[in-house]
Amino acid sequence: MAARFQAILLPGVVLPAEIAYAALIGALGEEADTVAKELEVYAGDEPPADYSLGHEIDGILRTADGAGFERFHLVGYSAGGASSLMFAAAHGARLLSLALLEPAWAGNEGLDPAEEALSREFDRLVDLPPDEMMAAFVRMQLAPDASPPPPPEGDPPPWMAKRPAGIRAFNGATASAELDLGALSRFGRPVYYALGGLSNPDYYGKMAARLERVFPDFTLEVFEDRHHFDPPHRIEPERLAASLRALWGRAP
């Protein structure tokens, strides 16, 4: 029997897609035909010299066409969530629904002073040495009382060597990108936002509030014990899978 749902899952800029989404794909089971797609910023040994979020949009289109998905559900976490927003603005007609798992960026318009300060801090930290950059990158995305995850044991995996350059390229791309909020306001399909209760409220909480004012059909779910680096798709996959099934079941 054919899978009921067809979905593309986009990861963040740290974990590769197959690792990030393994638990969620297992929880969704045979009911969903899913493709965990790596970000285009990691398509080569170095990010493309002219890297922009347009690369991610094109990559989603290629993946959907290659999988035979005429219309599909799109799930994006962190950098993948930002890329998903850009895709929804440019090619909303291809989507049945949009699920945002704390997107790393939701446009440069309408930021309050605290959000603008965080944006400047990101611009500063990408010039730090890699180890310092990664520690600051984690810390600033958590609530003040949240503890960062312990560093992994053993030697870093080979893919980790690409991450500092990927983070720098992605940050530069969002600084110059323009998100078409008008197009998103006309996006008539259901939108879901998963928010960690221990994530930085000045970042992800205010972003959720801004997007709720943009999308006509917007659902927010708070995972009280989660933060950006122990996200629900990895730590509570069964709960998130149930929320995605509910979202997808409401799609036209």
VEXGUMAR-953701 format. One record per residue (C-alpha): residue number from 0; x, y, z. Coordinates in Angstrom, 1 decimal, always signed. Example, Ala and Ser with C-alpha at 12.3 -4.5 7.8 and 13.67 -1.06 7.14 Angstrom:
2
<site k="0" u="+12.3" v="-4.5" w="+7.8"/>
<site k="1" u="+13.7" v="-1.1" w="+7.1"/>
END
This chain:
252
<site k="0" u="+0.0" v="+0.0" w="+0.0"/>
<site k="1" u="+1.3" v="+3.5" w="-0.9"/>
<site k="2" u="+2.3" v="+5.8" w="+2.0"/>
<site k="3" u="-0.4" v="+8.2" w="+2.9"/>
<site k="4" u="+1.9" v="+11.2" w="+3.3"/>
<site k="5" u="+4.8" v="+12.4" w="+1.3"/>
<site k="6" u="+7.3" v="+14.7" w="+3.1"/>
<site k="7" u="+10.7" v="+16.3" w="+2.8"/>
<site k="8" u="+12.6" v="+16.8" w="+6.1"/>
<site k="9" u="+15.4" v="+19.5" w="+6.2"/>
<site k="10" u="+17.9" v="+19.5" w="+9.1"/>
<site k="11" u="+19.9" v="+22.3" w="+10.7"/>
<site k="12" u="+23.5" v="+23.2" w="+10.1"/>
<site k="13" u="+25.0" v="+20.8" w="+12.6"/>
<site k="14" u="+23.7" v="+17.2" w="+12.4"/>
<site k="15" u="+23.4" v="+15.6" w="+9.0"/>
<site k="16" u="+19.8" v="+14.9" w="+7.9"/>
<site k="17" u="+19.8" v="+11.1" w="+8.2"/>
<site k="18" u="+21.1" v="+11.3" w="+11.8"/>
<site k="19" u="+18.9" v="+14.2" w="+12.8"/>
<site k="20" u="+15.7" v="+12.6" w="+11.5"/>
<site k="21" u="+16.2" v="+8.9" w="+12.1"/>
<site k="22" u="+14.1" v="+8.7" w="+15.2"/>
<site k="23" u="+11.2" v="+10.8" w="+13.7"/>
<site k="24" u="+11.2" v="+8.7" w="+10.5"/>
<site k="25" u="+10.9" v="+5.6" w="+12.6"/>
<site k="26" u="+8.1" v="+7.1" w="+14.6"/>
<site k="27" u="+6.2" v="+8.0" w="+11.4"/>
<site k="28" u="+6.5" v="+4.5" w="+10.1"/>
<site k="29" u="+5.1" v="+3.3" w="+6.8"/>
<site k="30" u="+2.4" v="+5.8" w="+6.8"/>
<site k="31" u="+4.8" v="+8.5" w="+5.5"/>
<site k="32" u="+7.1" v="+8.5" w="+2.5"/>
<site k="33" u="+9.9" v="+10.7" w="+3.8"/>
<site k="34" u="+13.1" v="+12.1" w="+2.3"/>
<site k="35" u="+15.6" v="+13.4" w="+4.8"/>
<site k="36" u="+17.5" v="+15.9" w="+2.7"/>
<site k="37" u="+20.9" v="+17.4" w="+3.5"/>
<site k="38" u="+21.3" v="+21.2" w="+3.1"/>
<site k="39" u="+22.9" v="+22.5" w="-0.1"/>
<site k="40" u="+25.4" v="+24.4" w="+1.9"/>
<site k="41" u="+27.1" v="+21.0" w="+2.5"/>
<site k="42" u="+26.8" v="+19.8" w="-1.1"/>
<site k="43" u="+30.6" v="+20.1" w="-1.6"/>
<site k="44" u="+33.7" v="+20.2" w="+0.5"/>
<site k="45" u="+33.2" v="+24.0" w="+0.9"/>
<site k="46" u="+30.0" v="+26.1" w="+0.7"/>
<site k="47" u="+29.4" v="+27.5" w="-2.8"/>
<site k="48" u="+31.2" v="+30.8" w="-3.2"/>
<site k="49" u="+27.9" v="+32.5" w="-4.1"/>
<site k="50" u="+25.8" v="+30.6" w="-1.6"/>
<site k="51" u="+22.3" v="+31.9" w="-0.9"/>
<site k="52" u="+19.0" v="+30.5" w="+0.3"/>
<site k="53" u="+18.2" v="+30.2" w="-3.4"/>
<site k="54" u="+20.5" v="+27.2" w="-3.4"/>
<site k="55" u="+18.3" v="+25.6" w="-0.8"/>
<site k="56" u="+15.1" v="+26.4" w="-2.7"/>
<site k="57" u="+16.5" v="+24.8" w="-5.8"/>
<site k="58" u="+17.7" v="+21.8" w="-3.9"/>
<site k="59" u="+14.2" v="+21.2" w="-2.5"/>
<site k="60" u="+12.7" v="+21.4" w="-5.9"/>
<site k="61" u="+15.2" v="+18.9" w="-7.3"/>
<site k="62" u="+14.5" v="+16.5" w="-4.4"/>
<site k="63" u="+10.8" v="+16.7" w="-4.7"/>
<site k="64" u="+10.9" v="+16.2" w="-8.5"/>
<site k="65" u="+13.3" v="+13.3" w="-8.1"/>
<site k="66" u="+11.1" v="+11.6" w="-5.5"/>
<site k="67" u="+8.0" v="+12.1" w="-7.7"/>
<site k="68" u="+6.4" v="+14.5" w="-5.1"/>
<site k="69" u="+4.1" v="+16.8" w="-7.1"/>
<site k="70" u="+2.8" v="+18.4" w="-3.8"/>
<site k="71" u="+4.2" v="+17.5" w="-0.5"/>
<site k="72" u="+4.6" v="+18.3" w="+3.2"/>
<site k="73" u="+7.8" v="+20.2" w="+4.2"/>
<site k="74" u="+9.4" v="+20.0" w="+7.6"/>
<site k="75" u="+12.4" v="+22.2" w="+8.5"/>
<site k="76" u="+14.5" v="+22.5" w="+11.6"/>
<site k="77" u="+16.7" v="+25.5" w="+12.3"/>
<site k="78" u="+18.5" v="+26.4" w="+9.1"/>
<site k="79" u="+16.2" v="+23.9" w="+7.3"/>
<site k="80" u="+13.3" v="+25.8" w="+8.8"/>
<site k="81" u="+14.6" v="+29.1" w="+7.4"/>
<site k="82" u="+15.0" v="+27.4" w="+4.0"/>
<site k="83" u="+11.5" v="+26.0" w="+4.3"/>
<site k="84" u="+10.1" v="+29.5" w="+4.8"/>
<site k="85" u="+11.9" v="+30.8" w="+1.7"/>
<site k="86" u="+10.5" v="+27.8" w="-0.2"/>
<site k="87" u="+7.0" v="+28.4" w="+1.0"/>
<site k="88" u="+7.2" v="+32.1" w="-0.1"/>
<site k="89" u="+8.6" v="+31.1" w="-3.6"/>
<site k="90" u="+6.8" v="+27.9" w="-4.3"/>
<site k="91" u="+3.9" v="+27.7" w="-1.9"/>
<site k="92" u="+1.7" v="+25.9" w="-4.5"/>
<site k="93" u="+3.9" v="+22.8" w="-4.2"/>
<site k="94" u="+3.2" v="+22.5" w="-0.5"/>
<site k="95" u="+0.4" v="+20.7" w="+1.3"/>
<site k="96" u="+1.6" v="+21.9" w="+4.7"/>
<site k="97" u="+4.6" v="+23.5" w="+6.4"/>
<site k="98" u="+6.1" v="+22.4" w="+9.7"/>
<site k="99" u="+8.7" v="+24.7" w="+11.4"/>
<site k="100" u="+10.9" v="+23.3" w="+14.1"/>
<site k="101" u="+12.5" v="+26.5" w="+15.5"/>
<site k="102" u="+13.6" v="+28.0" w="+12.2"/>
<site k="103" u="+17.0" v="+29.8" w="+12.4"/>
<site k="104" u="+15.6" v="+32.8" w="+10.6"/>
<site k="105" u="+12.3" v="+34.3" w="+9.6"/>
<site k="106" u="+13.2" v="+37.4" w="+7.8"/>
<site k="107" u="+14.9" v="+40.6" w="+8.8"/>
<site k="108" u="+11.8" v="+42.8" w="+9.1"/>
<site k="109" u="+9.9" v="+43.7" w="+12.3"/>
<site k="110" u="+12.6" v="+42.6" w="+14.7"/>
<site k="111" u="+12.5" v="+44.2" w="+18.2"/>
<site k="112" u="+15.6" v="+45.5" w="+19.9"/>
<site k="113" u="+16.4" v="+42.2" w="+21.6"/>
<site k="114" u="+16.1" v="+40.3" w="+18.3"/>
<site k="115" u="+18.3" v="+42.8" w="+16.6"/>
<site k="116" u="+20.9" v="+42.4" w="+19.4"/>
<site k="117" u="+20.9" v="+38.7" w="+18.9"/>
<site k="118" u="+21.4" v="+39.1" w="+15.1"/>
<site k="119" u="+24.4" v="+41.3" w="+15.8"/>
<site k="120" u="+25.8" v="+38.7" w="+18.2"/>
<site k="121" u="+25.5" v="+36.0" w="+15.5"/>
<site k="122" u="+27.5" v="+38.3" w="+13.2"/>
<site k="123" u="+30.2" v="+38.6" w="+15.8"/>
<site k="124" u="+30.5" v="+35.0" w="+16.8"/>
<site k="125" u="+31.0" v="+33.6" w="+13.3"/>
<site k="126" u="+34.4" v="+35.2" w="+13.2"/>
<site k="127" u="+35.6" v="+33.4" w="+16.4"/>
<site k="128" u="+37.9" v="+30.3" w="+16.2"/>
<site k="129" u="+35.8" v="+27.2" w="+15.5"/>
<site k="130" u="+35.7" v="+25.8" w="+19.1"/>
<site k="131" u="+34.7" v="+29.2" w="+20.6"/>
<site k="132" u="+32.2" v="+29.8" w="+17.8"/>
<site k="133" u="+30.4" v="+26.5" w="+18.3"/>
<site k="134" u="+30.2" v="+27.0" w="+22.1"/>
<site k="135" u="+28.8" v="+30.5" w="+21.7"/>
<site k="136" u="+26.5" v="+29.3" w="+18.9"/>
<site k="137" u="+24.9" v="+26.8" w="+21.3"/>
<site k="138" u="+24.8" v="+29.1" w="+24.4"/>
<site k="139" u="+23.0" v="+32.0" w="+22.8"/>
<site k="140" u="+20.1" v="+29.9" w="+21.5"/>
<site k="141" u="+19.2" v="+28.6" w="+24.9"/>
<site k="142" u="+17.1" v="+30.2" w="+27.7"/>
<site k="143" u="+19.3" v="+31.7" w="+30.5"/>
<site k="144" u="+18.4" v="+28.8" w="+32.9"/>
<site k="145" u="+18.9" v="+26.0" w="+30.3"/>
<site k="146" u="+22.1" v="+23.9" w="+30.4"/>
<site k="147" u="+23.9" v="+23.3" w="+27.1"/>
<site k="148" u="+24.3" v="+19.7" w="+26.0"/>
<site k="149" u="+27.5" v="+18.0" w="+27.1"/>
<site k="150" u="+30.1" v="+17.7" w="+24.4"/>
<site k="151" u="+30.2" v="+14.3" w="+22.6"/>
<site k="152" u="+32.8" v="+11.8" w="+23.6"/>
<site k="153" u="+35.6" v="+10.8" w="+21.3"/>
<site k="154" u="+36.9" v="+12.3" w="+18.2"/>
<site k="155" u="+34.6" v="+14.6" w="+16.1"/>
<site k="156" u="+33.0" v="+12.8" w="+13.2"/>
<site k="157" u="+34.4" v="+13.7" w="+9.7"/>
<site k="158" u="+31.3" v="+15.8" w="+8.8"/>
<site k="159" u="+31.9" v="+18.1" w="+11.7"/>
<site k="160" u="+34.8" v="+19.7" w="+9.9"/>
<site k="161" u="+32.4" v="+21.4" w="+7.5"/>
<site k="162" u="+30.2" v="+22.9" w="+10.1"/>
<site k="163" u="+32.0" v="+26.2" w="+11.0"/>
<site k="164" u="+32.2" v="+27.2" w="+7.3"/>
<site k="165" u="+28.6" v="+26.1" w="+6.8"/>
<site k="166" u="+27.4" v="+28.2" w="+9.7"/>
<site k="167" u="+29.3" v="+31.3" w="+8.5"/>
<site k="168" u="+27.9" v="+30.9" w="+4.9"/>
<site k="169" u="+24.3" v="+30.4" w="+6.2"/>
<site k="170" u="+24.6" v="+33.4" w="+8.5"/>
<site k="171" u="+25.8" v="+35.5" w="+5.6"/>
<site k="172" u="+23.0" v="+34.3" w="+3.4"/>
<site k="173" u="+20.3" v="+35.2" w="+5.8"/>
<site k="174" u="+21.8" v="+38.7" w="+6.4"/>
<site k="175" u="+21.2" v="+39.6" w="+2.8"/>
<site k="176" u="+18.1" v="+37.5" w="+2.1"/>
<site k="177" u="+14.6" v="+38.9" w="+1.7"/>
<site k="178" u="+11.6" v="+36.9" w="+2.9"/>
<site k="179" u="+8.4" v="+37.7" w="+1.1"/>
<site k="180" u="+6.0" v="+38.1" w="+4.0"/>
<site k="181" u="+3.2" v="+39.0" w="+1.6"/>
<site k="182" u="+3.5" v="+35.6" w="-0.1"/>
<site k="183" u="+3.5" v="+33.9" w="+3.2"/>
<site k="184" u="+0.3" v="+35.7" w="+4.3"/>
<site k="185" u="-1.4" v="+34.2" w="+1.3"/>
<site k="186" u="-0.2" v="+30.7" w="+2.1"/>
<site k="187" u="-3.5" v="+29.0" w="+2.7"/>
<site k="188" u="-2.2" v="+25.6" w="+3.9"/>
<site k="189" u="-1.8" v="+24.7" w="+7.6"/>
<site k="190" u="+1.5" v="+25.8" w="+9.3"/>
<site k="191" u="+2.9" v="+24.2" w="+12.5"/>
<site k="192" u="+5.6" v="+25.6" w="+14.8"/>
<site k="193" u="+7.3" v="+23.5" w="+17.5"/>
<site k="194" u="+8.9" v="+25.6" w="+20.2"/>
<site k="195" u="+11.2" v="+24.4" w="+23.0"/>
<site k="196" u="+10.3" v="+25.7" w="+26.4"/>
<site k="197" u="+14.1" v="+26.0" w="+27.2"/>
<site k="198" u="+15.1" v="+27.7" w="+24.0"/>
<site k="199" u="+15.9" v="+31.4" w="+24.0"/>
<site k="200" u="+12.6" v="+33.2" w="+24.2"/>
<site k="201" u="+14.0" v="+36.4" w="+22.6"/>
<site k="202" u="+14.9" v="+34.3" w="+19.6"/>
<site k="203" u="+12.5" v="+31.5" w="+18.9"/>
<site k="204" u="+9.6" v="+32.6" w="+21.0"/>
<site k="205" u="+9.4" v="+36.1" w="+19.4"/>
<site k="206" u="+9.9" v="+34.5" w="+16.0"/>
<site k="207" u="+6.9" v="+32.3" w="+16.6"/>
<site k="208" u="+4.8" v="+35.3" w="+17.6"/>
<site k="209" u="+5.8" v="+37.2" w="+14.4"/>
<site k="210" u="+5.0" v="+34.2" w="+12.2"/>
<site k="211" u="+1.6" v="+33.7" w="+13.9"/>
<site k="212" u="+0.7" v="+37.2" w="+12.7"/>
<site k="213" u="+1.7" v="+36.3" w="+9.2"/>
<site k="214" u="+0.2" v="+32.9" w="+8.5"/>
<site k="215" u="-3.6" v="+32.6" w="+8.3"/>
<site k="216" u="-3.6" v="+29.0" w="+9.6"/>
<site k="217" u="-0.9" v="+28.7" w="+12.3"/>
<site k="218" u="-0.6" v="+26.2" w="+15.2"/>
<site k="219" u="+2.0" v="+26.6" w="+18.0"/>
<site k="220" u="+3.0" v="+23.6" w="+20.2"/>
<site k="221" u="+5.4" v="+24.1" w="+23.1"/>
<site k="222" u="+7.6" v="+21.3" w="+24.2"/>
<site k="223" u="+8.3" v="+22.5" w="+27.7"/>
<site k="224" u="+11.4" v="+20.4" w="+28.5"/>
<site k="225" u="+13.1" v="+20.8" w="+25.1"/>
<site k="226" u="+15.6" v="+23.3" w="+23.7"/>
<site k="227" u="+17.1" v="+23.9" w="+20.3"/>
<site k="228" u="+19.9" v="+21.3" w="+20.8"/>
<site k="229" u="+17.7" v="+18.5" w="+22.2"/>
<site k="230" u="+14.8" v="+19.0" w="+19.8"/>
<site k="231" u="+11.6" v="+17.0" w="+19.7"/>
<site k="232" u="+12.3" v="+15.3" w="+16.5"/>
<site k="233" u="+15.2" v="+13.6" w="+18.2"/>
<site k="234" u="+14.1" v="+13.4" w="+21.9"/>
<site k="235" u="+10.3" v="+13.1" w="+21.6"/>
<site k="236" u="+9.8" v="+11.7" w="+18.1"/>
<site k="237" u="+6.5" v="+9.9" w="+18.9"/>
<site k="238" u="+4.9" v="+13.1" w="+20.2"/>
<site k="239" u="+6.1" v="+15.1" w="+17.2"/>
<site k="240" u="+5.0" v="+12.4" w="+14.8"/>
<site k="241" u="+1.5" v="+12.5" w="+16.2"/>
<site k="242" u="+1.5" v="+16.3" w="+15.8"/>
<site k="243" u="+2.7" v="+16.0" w="+12.2"/>
<site k="244" u="+0.1" v="+13.4" w="+11.4"/>
<site k="245" u="-2.6" v="+15.8" w="+12.7"/>
<site k="246" u="-1.1" v="+18.6" w="+10.7"/>
<site k="247" u="-0.9" v="+16.5" w="+7.5"/>
<site k="248" u="-4.4" v="+15.2" w="+8.0"/>
<site k="249" u="-5.8" v="+18.7" w="+7.9"/>
<site k="250" u="-4.0" v="+19.5" w="+4.6"/>
<site k="251" u="-6.1" v="+19.7" w="+1.4"/>
END
